[in-house]
Amino acid sequence: MVRLYIIRHAESQWNPIGRYQGLLDPELSERGKAQAKRLGEHFQSIELHAIYSSPLKRTLQTAQEVAKAKGLEVIEDRRIIEIDHGAWSGLLVEEVQERFPEQFRQWLEEPHKVSFEGGESLQQVYERVKDFLEEIKEKHWEQAVAVVSHTVPIRAIYCALLKVDLSKFWSFGCDNASYSLAHMERDRNVIMRLNITCHLGDLYVEAHKAL
């Protein structure tokens, strides 16, 4: 079995204002830095053998706090990078609603059908995270691994783990600096904990429903 801790990055500078980040690279906000620190403190008592992160600043800064607490090096992997939002990148949610009303509706209601102009489709993200999970299972059997990623690949990871359709993408909570625990077994995967945020205390902020 692999114990897989799935961590969403702490709050970025763009999360509170509802701006789509995609592959753009804002750093953590001041609150995000404090969230990441608390996350690292929480993981001091949790066994980890490896920590993987998307190469963007908001994930790396979060992963580094956990790695520091565990005396580990962060392993960067582009397969768990955020979806390329293409034409949406850098836009506020309100601007996307105004400029791309039909695709915005589809993103919330039929995400499995969305392919971002100049960017990726959700299916492409699913394929790369599925490949990543297969490698983790092979390389880290009988170990505990943390993966620091973003809301879209994380929800795609849940779909891949449970073998559920991508139309169920929005069925999983995914707050900033939250973590989930999945057991990857020989013949099945089990989500043991989902979207845990109690370690954040007064630093908790609910995620935007469209992000």
C-alpha positions in Angstrom: 0.0 0.0 0.0 1.0 3.6 -0.6 -0.2 6.3 1.8 -0.8 9.3 -0.4 -1.2 12.7 1.1 -2.7 15.1 -1.4 -2.1 18.7 -0.6 -3.5 21.9 -2.2 -1.1 24.8 -2.1 -1.7 27.5 0.4 -3.5 30.8 -0.5 -1.8 32.7 -3.4 -1.9 36.4 -4.0 -4.6 35.8 -6.6 -6.9 33.3 -4.7 -8.7 36.0 -2.6 -9.6 38.1 -5.6 -10.8 35.2 -7.7 -8.2 35.5 -10.5 -7.6 32.4 -12.7 -3.9 31.4 -12.4 -3.4 28.4 -14.6 0.4 28.3 -15.5 0.9 31.9 -14.4 3.0 32.1 -11.3 2.0 34.4 -8.4 3.5 33.7 -5.0 1.8 32.9 -1.8 -0.1 35.8 0.0 0.9 36.7 3.5 -1.9 34.6 4.8 -0.8 31.8 2.5 2.7 31.8 3.9 1.2 31.5 7.4 -1.0 28.6 6.2 2.0 26.8 4.7 3.9 27.2 8.0 1.0 25.7 9.9 0.7 22.9 7.4 4.4 22.1 7.8 4.0 22.1 11.6 1.1 19.7 11.3 3.1 17.3 9.2 6.0 17.1 11.7 4.2 14.2 13.3 3.2 12.4 10.1 5.5 9.9 8.5 6.7 10.9 5.0 9.2 9.3 2.7 9.0 11.7 -0.3 7.3 14.9 -1.3 6.4 15.9 -4.8 5.4 19.3 -6.0 4.2 21.2 -9.1 7.1 23.5 -10.1 5.0 26.7 -9.7 5.9 29.1 -6.8 2.6 28.7 -4.9 3.1 24.9 -4.7 6.8 25.0 -4.2 6.6 27.5 -1.3 3.9 25.3 0.3 5.9 22.0 -0.3 9.1 23.6 1.1 7.4 24.2 4.5 6.4 20.5 4.7 9.8 19.4 3.4 11.6 21.5 5.9 9.6 20.0 8.8 10.5 16.5 7.5 14.1 17.0 6.4 13.2 16.0 2.8 14.0 17.5 -0.6 11.1 18.6 -2.8 10.9 16.6 -6.1 9.3 18.8 -8.9 7.0 17.2 -11.4 5.2 18.9 -14.2 2.5 16.2 -14.4 0.9 17.7 -11.3 1.1 21.3 -12.5 -2.2 23.4 -12.7 -4.3 23.1 -15.8 -3.4 25.6 -18.6 -6.4 27.9 -18.5 -5.3 29.3 -21.9 -7.4 32.4 -22.7 -8.8 32.5 -19.1 -5.4 32.9 -17.5 -5.0 36.1 -15.5 -8.7 37.0 -15.7 -11.0 37.5 -12.8 -14.0 35.1 -12.4 -16.4 38.0 -13.3 -14.4 38.8 -16.4 -14.6 35.1 -17.5 -18.3 35.1 -16.9 -18.7 38.2 -19.1 -16.3 37.2 -22.0 -16.9 33.4 -22.1 -20.4 32.9 -20.6 -21.2 29.5 -22.3 -17.8 28.0 -21.5 -18.0 29.3 -17.9 -21.4 27.6 -17.6 -19.9 24.4 -19.1 -16.9 24.5 -16.7 -19.2 24.4 -13.7 -21.8 22.0 -15.1 -20.0 19.8 -17.6 -16.3 20.2 -16.8 -15.4 16.9 -18.7 -16.3 18.6 -22.0 -14.2 21.7 -21.5 -11.1 22.4 -23.5 -9.6 25.8 -22.9 -8.7 27.9 -25.9 -4.9 28.1 -26.1 -4.7 25.7 -23.1 -5.6 22.2 -22.0 -8.7 20.1 -21.6 -9.6 18.4 -18.3 -9.0 15.1 -20.0 -5.4 16.0 -20.7 -4.9 16.8 -17.1 -6.5 13.5 -16.1 -4.1 11.6 -18.4 -1.0 13.2 -16.9 -2.0 12.8 -13.3 -3.0 9.2 -13.9 0.4 8.5 -15.3 2.0 10.2 -12.2 -0.1 8.1 -9.8 0.9 4.9 -11.6 4.6 5.8 -11.2 4.1 6.8 -7.5 2.5 3.4 -6.8 5.4 1.6 -8.5 8.2 3.6 -6.9 6.9 4.1 -3.4 5.1 0.9 -2.4 4.9 0.6 1.4 5.8 4.3 1.8 4.1 7.5 2.6 4.2 10.3 -0.1 3.0 13.9 -0.1 1.9 15.5 -3.4 1.5 19.3 -3.4 -0.6 20.4 -6.4 -3.5 22.6 -7.5 -7.3 22.4 -7.4 -7.8 21.0 -11.0 -5.1 18.3 -11.0 -6.1 17.4 -7.4 -9.8 16.8 -8.3 -8.6 14.9 -11.4 -6.5 12.8 -9.1 -9.6 11.9 -7.0 -11.4 10.9 -10.2 -8.4 8.7 -11.3 -8.1 7.1 -7.9 -11.8 6.2 -7.6 -12.2 5.5 -11.4 -15.1 7.9 -11.6 -16.1 9.9 -14.6 -14.6 13.4 -14.9 -18.2 14.8 -14.9 -18.0 14.2 -11.1 -15.0 16.6 -10.9 -16.6 19.2 -8.7 -17.8 16.6 -6.2 -14.7 16.9 -4.0 -13.8 19.8 -1.6 -10.4 21.4 -2.2 -9.5 24.3 0.0 -6.2 26.1 0.2 -3.6 24.4 2.4 -5.9 21.4 2.8 -4.8 17.8 2.6 -6.5 14.5 1.9 -5.2 10.9 2.5 -5.7 8.1 0.0 -4.6 4.5 0.4 -3.4 3.1 -2.9 -3.8 -0.7 -2.5 -3.1 -3.5 -4.9 -6.7 -3.8 -6.2 -8.4 -0.6 -5.1 -7.8 2.9 -3.8 -9.6 4.3 -0.7 -9.9 7.9 0.2 -9.5 7.9 4.0 -9.7 11.6 4.7 -10.8 14.4 2.4 -10.1 18.2 2.4 -8.8 18.3 6.0 -8.3 22.0 7.2 -8.5 21.8 11.0 -4.8 22.5 11.3 -5.4 26.0 9.8 -7.6 27.3 12.6 -8.3 31.0 12.1 -6.3 31.0 8.8 -9.0 28.9 7.1 -10.7 30.4 4.0 -13.3 28.6 2.0 -12.3 28.0 -1.7 -14.1 29.9 -4.5 -16.6 27.6 -6.1 -15.4 28.3 -9.6 -11.8 27.9 -8.8 
